[in-house]
Amino acid sequence: MGKNNSKMMNAHRGKPIPSNPLKSVLKDLTPEEEAALPRGWQLIGEVLLVHIPEVLRPRRAELGEALLSLYPRCKTVVETKRIAGEYREPIIDIIAGNGTETIHKENYVLFKLDVARIMYSQGNFYERRRMSTVGKDEYVVDMFAGIGYFTLPMAVHSRPKRIDAIEINPVSFGYLSENVRLNKVDGIVHPVHGDCREKTPEGVADRVLMGYVGTTHEYLPWGIKALKPGGIIHYHETVPEKIMYERPGQYITAAAAAQGRRAEVLQTIKIKKYSPGVWHVVVDAKIL
């Protein structure tokens, strides 16, 4: 289940709940507080993640308990603040319940993680689902595997011949290894701990995943070097909207040319809005 919507039913014996269900359980709201009520939140396994506007901060604990009453199977509500550090770790506060480790099920894939230490973006859902439809019988290299965001859907549904899943963050790598066992894809996925600039194999891959955003273009030489002629690269980037259909493809073309190879851009897909005027996109390109 993702963000809340008006189709959800609450404990009132099957009656439809209000457009904002928090109004039904939070009492004595001022007009200003009511206007600021969160209209959406993320449900990751048994943990709810919510952003709390400043005007509601004195009622954080009450708001957290209200959310738990709407989702009886959940154990914890956390406030999301920001993402920080080299490993893009979430900064959160627990506002109700306890325990931040959970198992999130999506598209018949199990993702075990600790939401206090690992970021999980539900905005990437459609790309994770798309990756579950490609890679059959291929040799795949996932250069930024995380906890298995793209590796696991592909392994569970498409059954590649092999996936080398590379991850440098020791916490993410631990969950990646556990998730491989949890989803029973040990014979397909080979977790590799380390820097993808050192661990990416050369000239063996039919497909390369580059699901990191930030400085992804700096890693393109290793991604391209991993591919056999005719292999496909899935390159992610955050890019200003005005140039989102030009710059990522130019990066790939230039990196391929530096190795005496040619890139054919197949498509550019918008994944989600990253910040005002900036989009997270993925480019599929064939490297010849």
C-alpha positions as CSV (number, residue, x, y, z in Angstrom):
1,M,0.0,0.0,0.0
2,G,1.4,3.4,-0.9
3,K,0.2,6.9,-0.2
4,N,-3.2,7.3,1.6
5,N,-6.2,7.9,-0.5
6,S,-10.0,8.3,0.0
7,K,-10.7,4.7,-1.0
8,M,-9.2,3.4,2.3
9,M,-11.8,2.1,4.8
10,N,-11.3,2.7,8.5
11,A,-12.5,1.0,11.7
12,H,-16.0,2.5,11.4
13,R,-17.4,-0.9,10.2
14,G,-16.9,-0.3,6.5
15,K,-18.0,3.3,6.2
16,P,-15.9,5.4,3.8
17,I,-13.6,7.7,5.8
18,P,-13.3,11.4,5.1
19,S,-11.0,12.7,2.3
20,N,-8.4,13.3,5.0
21,P,-8.9,10.5,7.5
22,L,-6.9,12.3,10.2
23,K,-9.8,14.7,10.7
24,S,-11.9,11.8,12.0
25,V,-9.4,10.9,14.8
26,L,-7.7,14.2,15.7
27,K,-9.9,16.4,17.9
28,D,-10.1,20.2,18.5
29,L,-8.1,21.1,15.4
30,T,-7.7,24.8,14.8
31,P,-8.4,25.9,11.2
32,E,-4.7,26.4,10.7
33,E,-3.9,23.0,12.0
34,E,-6.6,21.3,9.9
35,A,-5.3,23.0,6.8
36,A,-1.8,21.8,7.5
37,L,-2.7,18.1,8.1
38,P,-0.6,15.7,6.1
39,R,-2.5,14.5,3.0
40,G,-0.2,11.6,2.2
41,W,2.3,9.3,3.8
42,Q,4.4,6.3,2.9
43,L,3.7,2.8,4.3
44,I,6.9,0.7,4.2
45,G,6.1,-2.7,5.7
46,E,4.8,-2.1,9.2
47,V,6.2,1.5,9.4
48,L,4.5,4.7,8.4
49,L,6.7,7.6,7.2
50,V,5.1,11.1,7.4
51,H,6.2,14.7,7.0
52,I,4.9,17.0,9.7
53,P,4.4,20.7,9.0
54,E,5.8,23.2,11.6
55,V,2.3,24.2,12.8
56,L,1.6,20.6,13.9
57,R,4.9,19.9,15.6
58,P,3.4,20.4,19.1
59,R,0.9,17.6,18.3
60,R,3.4,15.2,16.8
61,A,2.8,12.4,19.3
62,E,-1.0,12.8,18.9
63,L,-0.7,12.7,15.2
64,G,1.5,9.6,15.3
65,E,-1.0,7.8,17.5
66,A,-3.8,8.8,15.2
67,L,-2.0,7.3,12.2
68,L,-1.5,4.1,14.1
69,S,-5.2,3.9,14.9
70,L,-5.9,4.1,11.1
71,Y,-3.4,1.4,10.4
72,P,-3.8,-1.3,13.1
73,R,-1.2,-3.6,11.5
74,C,1.5,-0.9,11.7
75,K,3.9,-0.8,14.6
76,T,5.7,2.6,14.2
77,V,5.2,6.1,12.8
78,V,8.4,8.1,12.0
79,E,8.8,11.6,10.9
80,T,11.0,12.0,7.8
81,K,13.3,15.0,7.9
82,R,16.0,14.8,5.2
83,I,18.5,12.6,3.5
84,A,22.1,13.1,4.4
85,G,25.7,11.8,4.0
86,E,27.7,9.9,1.5
87,Y,25.3,6.9,1.6
88,R,22.1,9.1,1.5
89,E,20.9,7.9,4.9
90,P,17.5,9.1,6.1
91,I,17.2,11.4,9.2
92,I,14.1,10.4,11.0
93,D,12.4,10.7,14.4
94,I,10.1,8.1,15.9
95,I,6.9,9.8,16.9
96,A,4.7,6.8,17.8
97,G,5.3,3.1,18.5
98,N,8.8,1.5,18.3
99,G,11.0,-0.5,15.9
100,T,12.1,0.7,12.5
101,E,13.2,-2.6,10.9
102,T,10.5,-4.1,8.7
103,I,9.8,-6.3,5.7
104,H,8.1,-4.5,2.8
105,K,6.3,-6.6,0.1
106,E,6.0,-5.2,-3.4
107,N,5.1,-7.0,-6.6
108,Y,5.7,-10.4,-4.8
109,V,9.2,-9.3,-3.8
110,L,10.3,-9.0,-0.1
111,F,12.6,-6.1,0.9
112,K,13.9,-6.2,4.5
113,L,15.3,-2.9,5.7
114,D,15.6,-0.5,8.6
115,V,13.9,2.8,7.6
116,A,16.1,4.6,10.1
117,R,19.2,3.6,8.2
118,I,18.0,2.9,4.6
119,M,16.1,5.0,2.1
120,Y,13.2,3.4,0.2
121,S,11.6,5.5,-2.5
122,Q,8.1,4.5,-3.4
123,G,8.3,7.0,-6.2
124,N,10.5,4.4,-8.0
125,F,7.8,1.8,-8.0
126,Y,7.1,1.8,-11.7
127,E,10.8,1.5,-12.6
128,R,11.2,-1.4,-10.2
129,R,8.3,-3.0,-11.8
130,R,9.7,-2.3,-15.3
131,M,13.0,-4.0,-14.3
132,S,11.0,-7.1,-13.3
133,T,10.2,-7.6,-17.0
134,V,13.7,-7.5,-18.5
135,G,16.9,-9.5,-18.2
136,K,15.7,-13.1,-18.8
137,D,18.6,-15.5,-19.3
138,E,21.1,-12.5,-19.3
139,Y,24.3,-11.7,-17.4
140,V,23.4,-8.5,-15.5
141,V,25.5,-6.1,-13.5
142,D,23.8,-3.8,-11.0
143,M,26.4,-1.2,-10.1
144,F,24.5,0.5,-7.2
145,A,22.4,-2.4,-5.9
146,G,21.4,-0.9,-2.5
147,I,19.2,-3.5,-0.7
148,G,18.3,-5.0,-4.1
149,Y,15.8,-2.3,-5.3
150,F,16.1,-3.3,-9.0
151,T,18.1,-6.6,-8.6
152,L,15.4,-8.4,-6.7
153,P,12.4,-7.7,-8.9
154,M,14.5,-8.8,-11.9
155,A,15.8,-11.9,-10.2
156,V,12.3,-13.0,-8.9
157,H,10.3,-12.4,-12.1
158,S,12.7,-12.4,-15.1
159,R,15.2,-15.0,-13.9
160,P,18.5,-13.8,-15.4
161,K,21.4,-16.2,-15.8
162,R,23.4,-14.1,-13.3
163,I,23.2,-10.7,-11.5
164,D,26.4,-9.2,-10.0
165,A,24.8,-6.9,-7.4
166,I,27.5,-4.4,-6.2
167,E,27.0,-2.2,-3.1
168,I,29.5,-0.2,-1.2
169,N,27.4,0.8,1.9
170,P,28.0,-2.0,4.5
171,V,24.5,-1.6,6.0
172,S,22.8,-1.8,2.6
173,F,25.0,-4.7,1.6
174,G,24.0,-6.6,4.7
175,Y,20.3,-6.2,3.8
176,L,21.0,-7.0,0.2
177,S,22.6,-10.3,1.2
178,E,19.7,-11.1,3.5
179,N,17.1,-10.2,0.9
180,V,18.7,-12.5,-1.7
181,R,18.2,-15.4,0.7
182,L,14.7,-14.2,1.8
183,N,13.6,-14.2,-1.9
184,K,15.3,-17.5,-2.6
185,V,17.4,-16.1,-5.5
186,D,20.8,-17.2,-4.2
187,G,21.5,-19.1,-7.4
188,I,21.0,-15.9,-9.5
189,V,22.2,-13.0,-7.5
190,H,25.8,-12.7,-6.4
191,P,26.2,-9.8,-3.9
192,V,29.5,-8.0,-4.1
193,H,30.6,-5.6,-1.4
194,G,32.8,-2.7,-2.6
195,D,33.2,0.2,-4.9
196,C,31.8,-0.5,-8.3
197,R,34.8,1.3,-9.9
198,E,36.9,-1.6,-8.5
199,K,34.4,-4.5,-8.6
200,T,32.5,-4.1,-11.9
201,P,33.6,-6.9,-14.3
202,E,34.6,-6.1,-17.9
203,G,33.1,-7.2,-21.2
204,V,30.7,-9.8,-19.7
205,A,27.3,-8.1,-19.2
206,D,24.3,-8.1,-21.4
207,R,22.7,-5.4,-19.3
208,V,24.0,-2.9,-16.7
209,L,21.9,-1.1,-14.1
210,M,23.0,2.3,-12.9
211,G,20.3,3.2,-10.4
212,Y,22.2,5.8,-8.4
213,V,21.5,9.5,-8.7
214,G,23.9,12.3,-7.9
215,T,27.2,11.9,-9.7
216,T,26.2,8.8,-11.8
217,H,27.8,10.1,-15.0
218,E,31.2,9.8,-13.3
219,Y,30.7,6.0,-13.2
220,L,29.7,5.6,-16.9
221,P,33.2,4.5,-18.0
222,W,32.9,1.4,-15.8
223,G,29.3,0.7,-16.8
224,I,30.1,0.8,-20.5
225,K,33.3,-1.2,-20.1
226,A,31.2,-4.0,-18.5
227,L,28.9,-4.4,-21.5
228,K,29.4,-6.8,-24.4
229,P,28.7,-5.3,-27.8
230,G,24.9,-4.7,-28.2
231,G,24.4,-4.6,-24.4
232,I,21.9,-2.3,-22.7
233,I,22.6,0.2,-20.0
234,H,19.9,1.7,-17.8
235,Y,21.4,5.0,-16.7
236,H,19.7,7.2,-14.0
237,E,20.3,10.9,-13.5
238,T,18.7,13.9,-11.9
239,V,18.6,16.6,-14.5
240,P,16.9,20.0,-15.0
241,E,13.7,19.6,-16.9
242,K,14.8,21.8,-19.8
243,I,17.6,19.5,-20.7
244,M,16.4,16.1,-19.5
245,Y,16.0,14.7,-23.0
246,E,19.5,15.9,-24.1
247,R,22.1,15.8,-21.3
248,P,21.8,12.2,-20.1
249,G,22.1,10.9,-23.6
250,Q,25.0,13.2,-24.3
251,Y,26.9,11.8,-21.2
252,I,26.4,8.2,-22.4
253,T,27.4,9.0,-26.0
254,A,30.6,10.8,-24.8
255,A,31.6,8.0,-22.4
256,A,31.1,5.4,-25.1
257,A,33.1,7.4,-27.7
258,A,35.9,7.7,-25.2
259,Q,36.2,3.9,-25.4
260,G,35.9,3.8,-29.2
261,R,32.3,2.6,-29.0
262,R,28.9,3.9,-30.1
263,A,25.8,4.5,-28.1
264,E,22.3,4.3,-29.4
265,V,19.7,6.0,-27.0
266,L,16.6,3.9,-27.0
267,Q,14.3,5.9,-24.7
268,T,14.3,8.4,-21.8
269,I,11.7,7.8,-19.1
270,K,10.7,10.3,-16.4
271,I,10.6,8.5,-13.0
272,K,9.6,11.3,-10.6
273,K,10.0,14.9,-9.7
274,Y,13.2,15.3,-7.7
275,S,13.1,18.9,-6.7
276,P,11.6,22.1,-8.3
277,G,12.5,22.1,-11.9
278,V,14.5,18.9,-11.7
279,W,13.5,15.3,-12.7
280,H,14.9,11.9,-11.9
281,V,15.1,10.2,-15.3
282,V,16.4,6.9,-16.6
283,V,17.9,6.5,-20.1
284,D,18.0,3.1,-21.9
285,A,20.9,2.9,-24.3
286,K,22.4,0.2,-26.5
287,I,26.2,0.2,-26.5
288,L,27.7,-1.1,-29.8
